[in-house]
Structure formats: C-alpha cells, structure tokens
Amino acid sequence: MVHRSFSDVALAGLYDVLNPWGPSDDFYLGLVQSAQSVLDVGCGTGALLARARERGHEGRLCGLDPAAAMLVRARDRAPGVEWVLGDFRSHRWQGAFDLVVMTGHAFQELLGDDELHSCLRGVREALAEGGRFVFETRNPGARAWESWTPERVREVPDGDGGVVSIRHEAETPVRGDRVSYVSTVEAPGWERPAVTQGTLRFLGPDRLSGFLAGAGLDVVEQYGDWGRGPLTPASPEIITVAAAAG
C-alpha cells in the first residue's frame, strides 16, 4: 500500500517498485481486454492500460489521475493511451466507456460524502449502455489496519540491485470509517526516509450499495478475493461490479 496521490517525482518513480504486478492486476486486465472502451480512474503510472495495449487491445483506453508526476511516467510507457490530468470535477464524459475501473484501493481515498457522490455521478455519466463499473475496497470486517504497525517492514528490490523498505503505522484508536496512517519508505544511501501521511475510508457492503444507488448504479456482483471467491464478513476485499440502474 502506497498512497496514490504521491506527487513527488522521485516517489512516483518508486511507485511501480513498491506496487508490483499481482493478482488484482490480472483480474482487472481480463476485464479491460474484454471491453472496447475503458476509463481507468486514478490510473497512477498507467501500468494496467499500458499492459492492455501491449497485449493487443485496439480500442479506446483512457487514464485519469490528479497527480502530474504519475502521468509523466504513464505517458512515457504508453504514449498511445489517453492520459488525462484531473478528476471528475474537471472532466466529464457522456456514455463514452464500456468499462470504468478504479484499482489499487483508490476508491478508499474518496473521504467525504460530497467527493464520493461526485465521483460516482461522473462514473455513471461515463458509462455507455450496458457498461460496468468495477472497483475494490478493503473490507472493514477484516480490520487490515491492525497489521499496519512499525515492526512489519516489507522489503522489495528497487530494480538496480538494491532494496527499498516500506512500513506503515495506523493511527489508533480508529474511530468511525476513516483510518489515518503514516508510510515510511527508505533505502540504503538515501539521505533521509520519505514519509507520507494518508487517510483511507472503509465502507462495508451495505453502505457501498447505498452510495452506488444514490448515483444511479446497482451492484451486479461482489467478490471477497481476486479469485472471485464469495464475499464473507472476514473477506479481505469487497470487489464490486456495478451497472447503471434499470
């Protein structure tokens, strides 16, 4: 987990190192490859859409992200994809996409109700008839933040023969549905660690459904893991497939 809104160029350069391709990316890639037109909201450095183009996707691929440093990397890796700086407050589409996705738990960074409503309305407007909106959020029932402690350090290769370490510390006690945390990234030879703060919102299935319904979206399917396992109270993820309400 690295906060999606890193704007520092150096940290944006580390984003793919700290977030390597995994099962969630395979899940979304399959969906992207089966859709003619795709909008990736919070696309980050563009790994998903770039991989889709590499795998032969010939339709419209568009990535939207508010972080300019992320999009610099995205444009470098896939110049044939549309990369748009901003969010649904600055850009709207009308019935343009068969599939809209939000990956990497970006949905959890929509902290306020107004921000969440605005995003979901933008998604609803962007969907073509029969289109789908797919996203994931960590299941609050699994209480993932309890493992965000300083002694749990993850080390990943930096691609140049070195190692980068990252650790997270959740602010406790947790109250309500928002969890604030501090992330620390460091490596040998760095003058000092890179420290960032973030907050994520944890919404359960019922509240998610309520927000979606308020934007004219219905839940079609929900999974609890990237193997499409059933959603249970302790599932790590709430992976949601939604469509325009009939």
Secondary structure as a PSIPRED ss2 file (coil, helix, strand):
# PSIPRED VFORMAT (PSIPRED V4.0)

   1 M C   1.000  0.000  0.000
   2 V C   1.000  0.000  0.000
   3 H C   1.000  0.000  0.000
   4 R C   1.000  0.000  0.000
   5 S C   1.000  0.000  0.000
   6 F C   1.000  0.000  0.000
   7 S C   1.000  0.000  0.000
   8 D C   1.000  0.000  0.000
   9 V H   0.000  1.000  0.000
  10 A H   0.000  1.000  0.000
  11 L H   0.000  1.000  0.000
  12 A H   0.000  1.000  0.000
  13 G H   0.000  1.000  0.000
  14 L H   0.000  1.000  0.000
  15 Y H   0.000  1.000  0.000
  16 D H   0.000  1.000  0.000
  17 V H   0.000  1.000  0.000
  18 L H   0.000  1.000  0.000
  19 N C   1.000  0.000  0.000
  20 P C   1.000  0.000  0.000
  21 W C   1.000  0.000  0.000
  22 G C   1.000  0.000  0.000
  23 P H   0.000  1.000  0.000
  24 S H   0.000  1.000  0.000
  25 D H   0.000  1.000  0.000
  26 D H   0.000  1.000  0.000
  27 F H   0.000  1.000  0.000
  28 Y H   0.000  1.000  0.000
  29 L H   0.000  1.000  0.000
  30 G H   0.000  1.000  0.000
  31 L H   0.000  1.000  0.000
  32 V H   0.000  1.000  0.000
  33 Q H   0.000  1.000  0.000
  34 S C   1.000  0.000  0.000
  35 A C   1.000  0.000  0.000
  36 Q C   1.000  0.000  0.000
  37 S E   0.000  0.000  1.000
  38 V E   0.000  0.000  1.000
  39 L E   0.000  0.000  1.000
  40 D E   0.000  0.000  1.000
  41 V E   0.000  0.000  1.000
  42 G C   1.000  0.000  0.000
  43 C C   1.000  0.000  0.000
  44 G C   1.000  0.000  0.000
  45 T C   1.000  0.000  0.000
  46 G C   1.000  0.000  0.000
  47 A H   0.000  1.000  0.000
  48 L H   0.000  1.000  0.000
  49 L H   0.000  1.000  0.000
  50 A H   0.000  1.000  0.000
  51 R H   0.000  1.000  0.000
  52 A H   0.000  1.000  0.000
  53 R H   0.000  1.000  0.000
  54 E H   0.000  1.000  0.000
  55 R C   1.000  0.000  0.000
  56 G C   1.000  0.000  0.000
  57 H C   1.000  0.000  0.000
  58 E C   1.000  0.000  0.000
  59 G C   1.000  0.000  0.000
  60 R E   0.000  0.000  1.000
  61 L E   0.000  0.000  1.000
  62 C E   0.000  0.000  1.000
  63 G E   0.000  0.000  1.000
  64 L E   0.000  0.000  1.000
  65 D E   0.000  0.000  1.000
  66 P C   1.000  0.000  0.000
  67 A C   1.000  0.000  0.000
  68 A H   0.000  1.000  0.000
  69 A H   0.000  1.000  0.000
  70 M H   0.000  1.000  0.000
  71 L H   0.000  1.000  0.000
  72 V H   0.000  1.000  0.000
  73 R H   0.000  1.000  0.000
  74 A H   0.000  1.000  0.000
  75 R H   0.000  1.000  0.000
  76 D H   0.000  1.000  0.000
  77 R H   0.000  1.000  0.000
  78 A C   1.000  0.000  0.000
  79 P C   1.000  0.000  0.000
  80 G C   1.000  0.000  0.000
  81 V C   1.000  0.000  0.000
  82 E E   0.000  0.000  1.000
  83 W E   0.000  0.000  1.000
  84 V E   0.000  0.000  1.000
  85 L E   0.000  0.000  1.000
  86 G C   1.000  0.000  0.000
  87 D C   1.000  0.000  0.000
  88 F C   1.000  0.000  0.000
  89 R C   1.000  0.000  0.000
  90 S C   1.000  0.000  0.000
  91 H C   1.000  0.000  0.000
  92 R C   1.000  0.000  0.000
  93 W C   1.000  0.000  0.000
  94 Q C   1.000  0.000  0.000
  95 G C   1.000  0.000  0.000
  96 A C   1.000  0.000  0.000
  97 F E   0.000  0.000  1.000
  98 D E   0.000  0.000  1.000
  99 L E   0.000  0.000  1.000
 100 V E   0.000  0.000  1.000
 101 V E   0.000  0.000  1.000
 102 M E   0.000  0.000  1.000
 103 T C   1.000  0.000  0.000
 104 G C   1.000  0.000  0.000
 105 H C   1.000  0.000  0.000
 106 A H   0.000  1.000  0.000
 107 F H   0.000  1.000  0.000
 108 Q H   0.000  1.000  0.000
 109 E H   0.000  1.000  0.000
 110 L C   1.000  0.000  0.000
 111 L C   1.000  0.000  0.000
 112 G C   1.000  0.000  0.000
 113 D H   0.000  1.000  0.000
 114 D H   0.000  1.000  0.000
 115 E H   0.000  1.000  0.000
 116 L H   0.000  1.000  0.000
 117 H H   0.000  1.000  0.000
 118 S H   0.000  1.000  0.000
 119 C H   0.000  1.000  0.000
 120 L H   0.000  1.000  0.000
 121 R H   0.000  1.000  0.000
 122 G H   0.000  1.000  0.000
 123 V H   0.000  1.000  0.000
 124 R H   0.000  1.000  0.000
 125 E H   0.000  1.000  0.000
 126 A H   0.000  1.000  0.000
 127 L E   0.000  0.000  1.000
 128 A E   0.000  0.000  1.000
 129 E E   0.000  0.000  1.000
 130 G E   0.000  0.000  1.000
 131 G E   0.000  0.000  1.000
 132 R E   0.000  0.000  1.000
 133 F E   0.000  0.000  1.000
 134 V E   0.000  0.000  1.000
 135 F E   0.000  0.000  1.000
 136 E E   0.000  0.000  1.000
 137 T E   0.000  0.000  1.000
 138 R E   0.000  0.000  1.000
 139 N C   1.000  0.000  0.000
 140 P H   0.000  1.000  0.000
 141 G H   0.000  1.000  0.000
 142 A H   0.000  1.000  0.000
 143 R C   1.000  0.000  0.000
 144 A H   0.000  1.000  0.000
 145 W H   0.000  1.000  0.000
 146 E H   0.000  1.000  0.000
 147 S H   0.000  1.000  0.000
 148 W C   1.000  0.000  0.000
 149 T C   1.000  0.000  0.000
 150 P C   1.000  0.000  0.000
 151 E C   1.000  0.000  0.000
 152 R C   1.000  0.000  0.000
 153 V E   0.000  0.000  1.000
 154 R E   0.000  0.000  1.000
 155 E E   0.000  0.000  1.000
 156 V E   0.000  0.000  1.000
 157 P E   0.000  0.000  1.000
 158 D C   1.000  0.000  0.000
 159 G C   1.000  0.000  0.000
 160 D C   1.000  0.000  0.000
 161 G C   1.000  0.000  0.000
 162 G C   1.000  0.000  0.000
 163 V E   0.000  0.000  1.000
 164 V E   0.000  0.000  1.000
 165 S E   0.000  0.000  1.000
 166 I E   0.000  0.000  1.000
 167 R E   0.000  0.000  1.000
 168 H E   0.000  0.000  1.000
 169 E E   0.000  0.000  1.000
 170 A E   0.000  0.000  1.000
 171 E C   1.000  0.000  0.000
 172 T C   1.000  0.000  0.000
 173 P C   1.000  0.000  0.000
 174 V C   1.000  0.000  0.000
 175 R C   1.000  0.000  0.000
 176 G C   1.000  0.000  0.000
 177 D C   1.000  0.000  0.000
 178 R E   0.000  0.000  1.000
 179 V E   0.000  0.000  1.000
 180 S E   0.000  0.000  1.000
 181 Y E   0.000  0.000  1.000
 182 V E   0.000  0.000  1.000
 183 S E   0.000  0.000  1.000
 184 T E   0.000  0.000  1.000
 185 V E   0.000  0.000  1.000
 186 E E   0.000  0.000  1.000
 187 A C   1.000  0.000  0.000
 188 P C   1.000  0.000  0.000
 189 G C   1.000  0.000  0.000
 190 W C   1.000  0.000  0.000
 191 E C   1.000  0.000  0.000
 192 R C   1.000  0.000  0.000
 193 P C   1.000  0.000  0.000
 194 A E   0.000  0.000  1.000
 195 V E   0.000  0.000  1.000
 196 T E   0.000  0.000  1.000
 197 Q E   0.000  0.000  1.000
 198 G E   0.000  0.000  1.000
 199 T E   0.000  0.000  1.000
 200 L E   0.000  0.000  1.000
 201 R E   0.000  0.000  1.000
 202 F C   1.000  0.000  0.000
 203 L C   1.000  0.000  0.000
 204 G C   1.000  0.000  0.000
 205 P H   0.000  1.000  0.000
 206 D H   0.000  1.000  0.000
 207 R H   0.000  1.000  0.000
 208 L H   0.000  1.000  0.000
 209 S H   0.000  1.000  0.000
 210 G H   0.000  1.000  0.000
 211 F H   0.000  1.000  0.000
 212 L H   0.000  1.000  0.000
 213 A H   0.000  1.000  0.000
 214 G H   0.000  1.000  0.000
 215 A C   1.000  0.000  0.000
 216 G C   1.000  0.000  0.000
 217 L E   0.000  0.000  1.000
 218 D E   0.000  0.000  1.000
 219 V E   0.000  0.000  1.000
 220 V E   0.000  0.000  1.000
 221 E E   0.000  0.000  1.000
 222 Q E   0.000  0.000  1.000
 223 Y E   0.000  0.000  1.000
 224 G C   1.000  0.000  0.000
 225 D C   1.000  0.000  0.000
 226 W C   1.000  0.000  0.000
 227 G C   1.000  0.000  0.000
 228 R C   1.000  0.000  0.000
 229 G C   1.000  0.000  0.000
 230 P E   0.000  0.000  1.000
 231 L C   1.000  0.000  0.000
 232 T C   1.000  0.000  0.000
 233 P C   1.000  0.000  0.000
 234 A C   1.000  0.000  0.000
 235 S C   1.000  0.000  0.000
 236 P C   1.000  0.000  0.000
 237 E E   0.000  0.000  1.000
 238 I E   0.000  0.000  1.000
 239 I E   0.000  0.000  1.000
 240 T E   0.000  0.000  1.000
 241 V E   0.000  0.000  1.000
 242 A E   0.000  0.000  1.000
 243 A E   0.000  0.000  1.000
 244 A E   0.000  0.000  1.000
 245 A C   1.000  0.000  0.000
 246 G C   1.000  0.000  0.000
